[in-house]
Amino acid sequence: MCWALNNSTNLRNINRVIYQYLFVNLYQLNPALETKKDIRSLTLDELKKVFVENGDQAFRAKQVYEWLWKKSATSFDLMTNLSKATRELLDKNFVINAVKVDDMQISSDRTIKNAFKLYDSNIVEGVLIPTPNRMTACISSQVGCSLTCKFCATGKLERLRNLNADEIYDQVVLIKNQAEEKYKTPLSNIVYMGMGEPLLNYKNVMDSIQKITSPEGLNMSPQRITVSTAGVSKMIMKLADDGAKFNLALSLHAANDQKRNYIMPINESNSLEALAEALKYFYEKTETRVTYEYIAFKDFNDSLQDAKELAAFCKHIPCKVNIIEYNPIDDGEFQQTTNERLDAFAKFLESKNIIVNVRRSRGKDIDAACGQLANKNKEGFVTRKMKVAKKVQE
């Protein structure tokens, strides 16, 4: 799915240089990184083995695990029920690659957009969306995106890498803390609708959800989590086979193949027919109602004929439709539809007994709305990349 920077050939080239620098040359600058392992990549059993091999008790692993995933510790020094010797052992052999807030903007409607800095200096974005009834974290699953959806700014970026499960988890923790500190309200919902396609980072996304929902982690209900996909048919079926207990949303945006091929090239290999079969399989296995996300573009997919095609697609399984207000990106190819056409579209669907919600955008003044993430951070982002690229070339 996909919300962030606009792209150019130069930016892609810069990103390739940066990737090489971060994953190869960085180790030459800091050899210690080669020997220290990310402790959050270990399972509980692997952590137990570490303590036993170092002459300590296996139960220490459970203590550390609790600090990492339940208390969200970002430093071994915070693990105060461990001896100093144990903390020094951990610090000598392991690292906690904690995500940090690199930049934060607050909208006039209280939406908070974050630029999150990863351990390798890559940037992803996440948003806290406050409404009267809920506090929602919108989080990213990849650095960039390999899909090229025409209406989405992140779709114009190159995918640099997948996020690790702990990096996804950290976004939730940081946004959860913001909700509590700034608005005195607990986080209620999580949507995987930020940068990247979650189902193309399947294992790490699923691992992150396990840590977020587990009693040994943040203990949030899976019913409060929605994973949104541009439509990877075989992975939707895998979700069903794996017994997914969270909600699934499909970024549909057109209910005929010709239009969907144009705005979402992934449809060329995941046609509406293939998606329909995958969604039927998903519903049969999980009995979970699927949400269809539908951005209304002026004079492209907002006619009554488009509504009829969407209504026909909705017959496959129990579903609901979120009609989303479009937020233009820099190239200006698409425009927001009129209120009159939007209302007529929604009323037609409702006349067919389809559950419809019209989603108005939030955070538009800081480019935090759907499809816009990172536009205002673009200059600083590119400048940082160019500085590192120059250093590599020298």
N, C-alpha and C positions, 0 to 999 in steps of 0.2 A: 504494500500500500504505500505511503510515499509522500511525505511532505517536506521539501526543503529548498536547496539552492538551485538557481538556474545554471545551465551548463553551456560549455563551449569546448571546442577542440583543445584550446590551450589549457582549460581547467582540467580536462581529462588527462592531458600529458603531465601537468603538474601533480595530479593525484597519483599517477603511476610512479613518479620520482619520489614522492613523499612515502608511498607505501614501501618502496625499496629501502628508503632511508630508515624508516621506523623499524622494519622487521629484519634488516641485515646490519646496517651500519650502527644502529643504536647499541647493539651488543658490544661493538668495538669501543664505544665511548664509555660503557659501563659494564665491564665483564661480570660484575656481581649478578647481573640480571640472568646470566646463563645458569647459575647454580641455584638461585632461589625459585622455588615453584609456587605457583598460585595456590594457596592453601584451600581456597573455595572450589578448586577443581577436584578435590579429593572427596570420596564417599566417606561415610562414617566408619565403615570397616577398614578402609585404607588409612584413615587417621588413627584408628586403634593400633594398626600394625606399626605405625611410626613410633608411637609411645612405647609399645612393647619392645621394639628393636633398640630403643634408647634407654632401656632399663627402667621405664616408668610403668604406672598402672594403666590398664586399658580404659578405665572409667574417665581418665583425663580427656579422652577423645570426645566423650559426650558433653563435657563441660565446654570444651572449645567449640564444638558444633553448635551448642546453644548460644554462645557468644556471637558466632558468625551469622546464624540464620534467624534466631529469635530476637536477639538484642541488637543485631546489625552493627556489631563492633567494627570499626575501621582501623583499629590499631591493637596490637598485642598488649600494649601497656594498659588498655582499658579492662583487660581480663583479670580483675582484681582478686578473684578466688583461686588464681594459679600462683604458684611460687615464683619468685624472681628468676630462679634457675630455669623453670619451665618456659617462662616468657622469653628468656634469652635464647633457649633452644629453638623456639618457634621463630624468633626474629632472625636467627642465624640461617635457618634453612628455608623459610617461607616468606611470602609477601602477600599482603591483602591489596589487590588492585582496585582500590575504592574509587568510584566515580565521584567527580566533584562538580559543583555548579560553577561554570566559568563565566556566565553572564545571565542576568535575570531582568526581564521587563514585565511591568505590571500594567495591564490595560485599564481603561476607564471603567470597564464593566467587571473589574477585579480578576479577570483571567491573568494567569501568570505563565509566561513563556520562559523556559530555561534552555540555555546552551550548556550541555553536559560535556565535560572534558574527560576522556578515557585515559587509561594509563599510558597509551601510546600517542597521546596528544590529538587523536582524532576527536571530532565533535559530532554529537548527535543532539537532537532536541526533544524535549518533552514539555507537556503543558498541563497545568492545573486549571480545570474548568469548573468554577463554582456556579451553582444555580440554587434556587430556593430549596429544592428537594434533595440535592445530592452534591457531592464533591467528587469529581472524576479526574483521574490521572490518564492522560493520553501519552503513551510511551512508544519508543522506537525499538526495532528488532534488528536493524542492519545499519551499517555506516553507508549511506547512499542507497541506491536501489538498482537492480538489474532490469526492472521493467521500464517501459518508456511510455507510460500513459500521458497523453497529450495535454491533459488539463492539470497535471500535477507537477509542482516545481521539483520535487525530489526525483521524479521520473526523468528529469533532464540531467541527473547526476550519474556518475559511474558508481557502481557498488564496490566499495573498497574491501569490506569484510563483514562477516556475521558478528553480531554481538554475542558474548558469552552469557550464560545464564545469570551469573552474578552481576553483570553489567545491566541486564534488564531488571533484575531484582533491585539493584541500587537506585534506579530511576524511581521506582515505586516508593522506596523508603524516603528519598529526598523530597518527593512531591507530597507524600503523607505528612512529613514533618512541616512542610510549608502550610498545608491545610490547617494543621493543629496550631502552629505558631502564629500565623497571620489572621486566620479566620475562626480560630477556636472551635473548629468542626472536624470530626474525624473523616478520613478518606472513605468514601462509600463504594466507588466503582473504579474499574480499571479497563481501559480499552487499548488494545494493541492496534493503534491506527496512526502511529507516528511514521518515522522514516523506515522504509524497507517493507518487504513482503514476508510476513511471519511464517508462512508455510514453506518458504524456501530457506528457513533457518529452523527447521522443525524440532530437532532434538533440543536445542538450547531454549527455544520458546517453551516447549513442554516441561523441561527441567525447571525453568524459572517459575512457571505456574505451580509446579509441585512445591517449590520452596515458599511461594507466596501463600498457598492455601494450606500447607501442612501445619498441624498443631506444633511441630518442631520449628516452624518458620513464623510467618506473619499471621497465620491462622485466619485468612480471609476466605469468605465463601466463594467457591467457583462460580456460583450463580451471579456474582457481582463482576465477573470478568467476561469481556467480549473480545474474541480474536477476529479481526477483519482480514479478508483475503480478496485479492483481485481475481481469484478463481483458478486454483490449481487442482484439477479434478481428482487426480490420484491421491493427493494429500488430504483432500476432504474425506475421501473414503478411508484413508489411514486413520484420520481422527475418529471416525466411526468405529473402526476395528479396535482402536486403543481405548474406547469407552470415554471419550471426552465428556466432562461434566460441565464445562463452561459454555457460554453462548457463542454462536457463530454468526458472523455477518458477511455477506457477499457484496462487494463493490460491483454493482451491476451496470448502472448508468445508461444502458440501452438494452432493449429486449429483441433486437434483431441483429443477426450476425454482421451484416454489412456495416452498420453504424458502430457496433462494438469493436469490430476489427479496426476501424479507423481510429477510434480514441484509445483503445486498449489492445495493442498488438498481441498480448497473451491469448486473446480470444481465437487467434488463428490456429493455435494448438490446443485450446481448451474451449471448444465451441459451446454455444448455449445448449445444444443437445447433450453434449458430454457432461456439462455442468448440471443439467437437470437430472441425469441419471445418478451422478455422484450425490446430489442433494437428496434424492429419494432414498438412496442407500443410507446416507447420514441420518435422515429422519427415522427410517425403519429401525436403525440400531439404537438411537439415542432418545427418540421421541421429543426432541428439542426443536421448538419453533425457530426457524431461521429468519434473520432480518436481511432485507435487500436494501442496500444504500443506492440512492438514485439522485445524482446531481442534475438539476434541471438547467440546461444550456439554452439560451435564447435561439429560437428558430432552428434548433438541431434535434433535440429529443423531447420537446415540451408540447407537442401537439396532441390532440385527442387520439390520433392514430397511434402515436407512441404510447399513450396511456392504455389503449386497447391491447397492444402487444405486451405491455407489462402485465396487464390483468390476466392475459392468457398464460404467461409464464408463472404467475402466482398460483395457478391451479395445480401445479405439480405436487406441492406439499403445503402444510400449514405454515404461514409466514406473516410477516408484517413488513411494511415499506416505510423507510425513512427518506423523505424527500428533502434534499439538502440544498441550501442556498449556495450558489456558486461564488467563489472568491477568486477574481481574476488574478493571473500571474503576469509576469512581465511581457510575454510575447503578444498577449491580447487577442489570440485567435478566437477564444470563446468569451461570451458575455453572459451576465446574469439575466435570467428570464424576467418577464414582468410579473407583478403580483397577480394580475388578471389571469394570465396563462397558467401560473402556478396554482391558483385557486381552482381553476377549471379542471386542471389535471388531477388534483387531489380529490375533488368532488366526484369525478368520473370513477376513480378507483373505489371510493367509499360506496358509490352506488352499486358496486359489484361485491359488496360485503368484505372488502379488504381493509385491514387495520392500517391506517395511514397516520404518520406523524410528520409534520413539517418542521424541520430543524433550522432555526435561524442562527446565523454565525455569531460566534463570540470571539473577542480578541482581535478583531480586524484592524484596529488602530496600531497594533504591534505586530501585525502579520503572523498571528498565532492561530488564525482560523484554518479550517479544513483546506488543505492543499497549498498553504502559504508558508509553512514553517521555514525559518532561516532567511527569508528574503532580506530583512533588515540587517541581518548579521553577515550578509554576503561579502561586503567589502572587507571587514575585519578577518573573516574566514579565509578569503583568497589571499589577503596580505600575509597572514601567518604562513600559509602554504608556500607562497612565493619566497619568503625569507628562508625557509628550510630548504627549498629546492635550490636556491642560490648557494647555500652553504654546501650542499651535496656536490654541486657542480664544481665548486672551488676545490 
